[in-house]
Amino acid sequence: RHRRRPTWNALKFPADGPTGIGVWSRHELESGGIFALGRMPAIEARVRAPQGSFTVIGVHLSSPVRPRRAAARNRELLALGARSAAIAEPLVVAGDFNITPYSPFFADWLAASGLTDSRRGRTLSPSWPTMLPWFAIPIDHVAVNSGFTILSHRRLPNFESDHYGVLVELARREGP
């Protein structure tokens, strides 16, 4: 028996270094594009799934290695919060936020965006760095609005990156 490999639809912004970003989907991408969150590229796509269309935003926020970069990351969170709150349809926001869920800036972002952290009440799921797993912290996040029910959140095995991947299972909610 021969298994058919899934076909992937992709929207990518390739870049040198760690600032490239992309969205891969087994479902058709109806539309999509790149936008700026400060100096960092982000990606937004509308996905057509069997249960109905939804929007996904992918981010890689500035790493707070210096006070100026931490301030830039916090400004990126503010802009992302406003953009996320403006989307009424089902929404998934995912990526490397370079911030832990314990930060008040992350809590402020969740409140401003109206999103729910998929990790909350489920798992710690530390995601970085893979080379020091005993000291890893959760900086990669998936958050959703009320268009989704979160079924599970788990960390994936290392796949030759300095970050562990996360797998979040979601179900579309019925509604207007």
MOUR-V372161 format. One record per backbone hydrogen bond with DSSP energy under -0.5 kcal/mol. CO is the residue of the C=O (numbers start at 1). NH is the residue of the N-H. E is the energy in kcal/mol with one decimal. If there is no record, write none. Layout:
[[CO/NH/E] [CO/NH/E]]
This chain:
[[1/3/-0.6] [9/25/-2.8] [11/23/-2.4] [13/21/-1.7] [16/19/-0.7] [17/20/-0.7] [21/13/-3.2] [23/11/-2.2] [25/9/-3.5] [28/30/-0.8] [28/48/-3.1] [31/46/-2.4] [33/44/-2.6] [35/42/-2.7] [36/38/-0.6] [37/40/-1.9] [40/37/-3.3] [42/35/-2.2] [43/58/-2.6] [44/33/-2.4] [45/47/-0.6] [45/56/-2.8] [46/30/-2.3] [46/31/-1.1] [47/49/-0.8] [47/54/-1.9] [48/28/-0.7] [49/52/-1.7] [52/49/-0.6] [54/47/-3.2] [55/92/-2.2] [56/45/-2.5] [57/94/-2.7] [58/43/-2.3] [59/96/-1.5] [63/65/-1.9] [66/70/-2.5] [67/71/-2.3] [68/72/-1.8] [69/73/-2.6] [70/74/-2.1] [71/75/-2.0] [72/76/-2.4] [73/77/-2.2] [74/78/-1.9] [75/79/-2.3] [76/80/-2.6] [77/81/-2.5] [78/82/-2.0] [79/83/-2.4] [80/84/-2.7] [81/85/-2.3] [82/86/-1.3] [84/87/-1.4] [86/88/-0.7] [90/55/-2.7] [91/145/-1.6] [92/57/-2.7] [93/143/-2.9] [94/59/-2.2] [95/97/-0.9] [95/141/-2.5] [96/61/-2.3] [100/103/-1.4] [103/107/-2.0] [104/108/-2.4] [105/109/-1.9] [106/110/-2.6] [107/111/-2.3] [108/112/-2.8] [109/113/-2.6] [110/114/-1.8] [110/115/-0.9] [116/144/-2.0] [117/120/-0.8] [119/122/-2.7] [119/123/-1.7] [127/164/-2.7] [128/137/-3.3] [129/132/-0.9] [130/133/-0.7] [132/135/-2.0] [133/136/-0.8] [137/127/-1.7] [137/128/-1.6] [137/139/-1.0] [139/97/-2.1] [139/98/-0.8] [139/141/-0.5] [141/95/-2.1] [142/118/-2.9] [143/93/-2.9] [144/116/-2.9] [145/148/-1.7] [147/173/-2.6] [149/151/-0.6] [149/171/-2.1] [152/169/-1.7] [154/167/-3.2] [157/165/-0.6] [162/129/-0.6] [162/130/-1.5] [165/156/-3.2] [166/168/-0.5] [167/154/-2.2] [168/170/-0.5] [169/151/-2.9] [169/152/-1.4] [171/149/-2.7]]
